[in-house]
Amino acid sequence: MPIVTIQQFLRAVAQKRELAKRITDAFSDVYGADPVSGQVLFQEVGQEK
């Protein structure tokens, strides 16, 4: 399973969890891999004012 890195502005924890679940499910479905073998990493950047 791959390692997916997402760069984004600040988001709620619940949103990040849902996104990570959907990405993991998609890779698992397409690659037929065990979902626990993948990693989804979030790199949050501050939003400019």
KEVOLUM-975813 format. One line per field, with one value per atom (N, C-alpha, C, O, CB): chain; residue number from 1; x, y, z. Coordinates in nm, 2 decimals, decimal comma. Glycine has a CB too. Example, Ala and Ser with C-alpha at 12.3 -4.5 7.8 and 13.67 -1.06 7.14 Angstrom:
2
ch	[A A A A A A A A A A]
i	[1 1 1 1 1 2 2 2 2 2]
x	[1,32 1,23 1,32 1,42 1,13 1,28 1,37 1,29 1,34 1,41]
y	[-0,57 -0,45 -0,33 -0,33 -0,45 -0,22 -0,11 0,00 0,11 -0,06]
z	[0,78 0,78 0,78 0,85 0,90 0,71 0,71 0,79 0,80 0,57]
REM end
This chain:
49
ch	[A A A A A A A A A A A A A A A A A A A A A A A A A A A A A A A A A A A A A A A A A A A A A A A A A A A A A A A A A A A A A A A A A A A A A A A A A A A A A A A A A A A A A A A A A A A A A A A A A A A A A A A A A A A A A A A A A A A A A A A A A A A A A A A A A A A A A A A A A A A A A A A A A A A A A A A A A A A A A A A A A A A A A A A A A A A A A A A A A A A A A A A A A A A A A A A A A A A A A A A A A A A A A A A A A A A A A A A A A A A A A A A A A A A A A A A A A A A A A A A A A A A A A]
i	[1 1 1 1 1 2 2 2 2 2 3 3 3 3 3 4 4 4 4 4 5 5 5 5 5 6 6 6 6 6 7 7 7 7 7 8 8 8 8 8 9 9 9 9 9 10 10 10 10 10 11 11 11 11 11 12 12 12 12 12 13 13 13 13 13 14 14 14 14 14 15 15 15 15 15 16 16 16 16 16 17 17 17 17 17 18 18 18 18 18 19 19 19 19 19 20 20 20 20 20 21 21 21 21 21 22 22 22 22 22 23 23 23 23 23 24 24 24 24 24 25 25 25 25 25 26 26 26 26 26 27 27 27 27 27 28 28 28 28 28 29 29 29 29 29 30 30 30 30 30 31 31 31 31 31 32 32 32 32 32 33 33 33 33 33 34 34 34 34 34 35 35 35 35 35 36 36 36 36 36 37 37 37 37 37 38 38 38 38 38 39 39 39 39 39 40 40 40 40 40 41 41 41 41 41 42 42 42 42 42 43 43 43 43 43 44 44 44 44 44 45 45 45 45 45 46 46 46 46 46 47 47 47 47 47 48 48 48 48 48 49 49 49 49 49]
x	[0,09 0,00 0,09 0,20 -0,10 0,05 0,13 0,12 0,04 0,09 0,21 0,20 0,14 0,20 0,34 0,04 -0,03 0,00 -0,03 -0,18 0,05 0,07 -0,02 -0,02 0,22 -0,09 -0,19 -0,14 -0,12 -0,33 -0,13 -0,09 -0,22 -0,28 0,02 -0,26 -0,39 -0,38 -0,30 -0,50 -0,48 -0,51 -0,57 -0,61 -0,60 -0,57 -0,62 -0,77 -0,85 -0,62 -0,79 -0,92 -0,95 -0,86 -0,93 -1,08 -1,12 -1,07 -1,06 -1,27 -1,05 -1,00 -1,10 -1,06 -0,98 -1,23 -1,33 -1,32 -1,34 -1,47 -1,29 -1,28 -1,16 -1,16 -1,27 -1,05 -0,93 -0,95 -0,90 -0,81 -1,01 -1,04 -1,12 -1,09 -1,11 -1,23 -1,31 -1,24 -1,25 -1,44 -1,16 -1,08 -0,98 -0,97 -1,00 -0,91 -0,81 -0,88 -0,83 -0,74 -1,00 -1,08 -1,12 -1,10 -1,21 -1,16 -1,20 -1,09 -1,10 -1,28 -0,97 -0,85 -0,81 -0,77 -0,74 -0,80 -0,76 -0,85 -0,80 -0,76 -0,98 -1,08 -1,06 -1,06 -1,22 -1,03 -1,01 -0,89 -0,89 -1,00 -0,78 -0,65 -0,68 -0,63 -0,54 -0,74 -0,77 -0,85 -0,83 -0,84 -0,96 -1,05 -0,97 -0,98 -1,16 -0,89 -0,83 -0,71 -0,69 -0,78 -0,63 -0,51 -0,53 -0,44 -0,40 -0,64 -0,67 -0,57 -0,55 -0,65 -0,53 -0,43 -0,51 -0,62 -0,33 -0,44 -0,49 -0,49 -0,39 -0,40 -0,60 -0,61 -0,51 -0,47 -0,75 -0,47 -0,38 -0,23 -0,15 -0,38 -0,21 -0,07 -0,04 0,07 -0,05 -0,14 -0,12 -0,11 -0,14 -0,24 -0,06 -0,05 -0,10 -0,07 0,10 -0,18 -0,22 -0,17 -0,20 -0,38 -0,08 -0,02 -0,07 -0,09 0,13 -0,10 -0,15 -0,04 0,01 -0,28 -0,02 0,07 -0,01 -0,05 0,20 -0,04 -0,12 -0,04 0,06 -0,21 -0,08 -0,01 -0,11 -0,23 0,04 -0,05 -0,14 -0,20 -0,13 -0,06 -0,32 -0,39 -0,34 -0,34 -0,54 -0,31 -0,27 -0,39 -0,50 -0,21 -0,36 -0,46 -0,45 -0,53 -0,46]
y	[-0,12 0,00 0,12 0,12 0,00 0,22 0,35 0,43 0,41 0,42 0,53 0,64 0,76 0,81 0,67 0,82 0,93 1,05 1,05 0,91 1,16 1,28 1,39 1,42 1,33 1,45 1,56 1,69 1,70 1,52 1,79 1,92 2,01 2,01 1,99 2,07 2,14 2,25 2,25 2,04 2,33 2,43 2,36 2,24 2,55 2,42 2,35 2,30 2,37 2,45 2,18 2,12 2,05 2,03 2,02 2,03 1,96 1,81 1,75 1,96 1,76 1,62 1,52 1,43 1,58 1,54 1,46 1,45 1,35 1,50 1,57 1,58 1,50 1,43 1,72 1,51 1,44 1,29 1,21 1,49 1,25 1,11 1,05 0,94 1,08 1,12 1,08 1,07 0,97 1,17 1,17 1,17 1,05 0,99 1,30 1,03 0,92 0,79 0,70 0,92 0,77 0,65 0,63 0,52 0,65 0,73 0,72 0,69 0,61 0,84 0,75 0,73 0,58 0,51 0,83 0,54 0,40 0,30 0,20 0,38 0,33 0,23 0,23 0,12 0,28 0,34 0,34 0,26 0,18 0,49 0,28 0,21 0,06 -0,03 0,26 0,03 -0,11 -0,18 -0,29 -0,12 -0,11 -0,16 -0,18 -0,29 -0,07 -0,08 -0,09 -0,18 -0,26 0,05 -0,18 -0,26 -0,40 -0,48 -0,19 -0,41 -0,54 -0,56 -0,67 -0,65 -0,45 -0,46 -0,45 -0,40 -0,35 -0,50 -0,49 -0,34 -0,27 -0,57 -0,28 -0,14 -0,09 0,02 -0,11 -0,18 -0,14 -0,12 -0,08 -0,24 -0,16 -0,15 -0,02 0,01 -0,26 0,07 0,20 0,31 0,29 0,24 0,43 0,54 0,67 0,69 0,56 0,75 0,88 0,98 0,98 0,88 1,07 1,17 1,31 1,34 1,17 1,39 1,52 1,62 1,62 1,55 1,72 1,83 1,95 1,99 1,83 2,02 2,13 2,26 2,27 2,14 2,35 2,48 2,59 2,58 2,50 2,70 2,81 2,88 2,89 2,91 2,92 3,00 3,14 3,20 2,98 3,20 3,34 3,43 3,40 3,37 3,54 3,63 3,76 3,85 3,67]
z	[0,00 0,00 0,00 0,06 0,12 -0,07 -0,08 0,05 0,14 -0,20 0,05 0,15 0,07 -0,03 0,21 0,12 0,06 0,16 0,27 0,04 0,10 0,18 0,12 0,00 0,17 0,21 0,18 0,24 0,36 0,22 0,15 0,20 0,19 0,09 0,12 0,31 0,31 0,42 0,50 0,33 0,41 0,52 0,63 0,62 0,47 0,75 0,87 0,85 0,79 0,98 0,90 0,89 1,02 1,10 0,77 1,05 1,17 1,17 1,06 1,18 1,28 1,30 1,23 1,16 1,44 1,25 1,19 1,04 0,98 1,24 0,98 0,83 0,79 0,69 0,79 0,86 0,82 0,84 0,75 0,91 0,94 0,96 0,85 0,79 1,09 0,81 0,70 0,57 0,49 0,69 0,54 0,42 0,41 0,31 0,40 0,53 0,53 0,51 0,45 0,67 0,57 0,55 0,41 0,35 0,64 0,34 0,20 0,11 0,02 0,15 0,13 0,06 0,08 -0,02 0,09 0,20 0,23 0,17 0,11 0,39 0,18 0,11 -0,04 -0,10 0,14 -0,10 -0,25 -0,29 -0,38 -0,30 -0,22 -0,25 -0,22 -0,30 -0,16 -0,11 -0,08 -0,19 -0,23 0,05 -0,24 -0,34 -0,47 -0,54 -0,36 -0,51 -0,64 -0,64 -0,74 -0,68 -0,54 -0,53 -0,46 -0,47 -0,46 -0,40 -0,33 -0,21 -0,17 -0,42 -0,15 -0,04 0,09 0,10 -0,05 0,20 0,33 0,37 0,36 0,43 0,42 0,45 0,56 0,55 0,50 0,65 0,75 0,70 0,77 0,86 0,57 0,52 0,46 0,42 0,41 0,45 0,39 0,50 0,62 0,30 0,45 0,54 0,47 0,36 0,59 0,55 0,50 0,59 0,71 0,48 0,54 0,62 0,59 0,47 0,60 0,68 0,66 0,70 0,81 0,74 0,61 0,64 0,63 0,52 0,54 0,74 0,74 0,74 0,81 0,86 0,66 0,64 0,69 0,67 0,50 0,75 0,79 0,67 0,57 0,87 0,68 0,58 0,58 0,69 0,59 0,47 0,46 0,50 0,46 0,33 0,57 0,60 0,52 0,54 0,75]
REM end
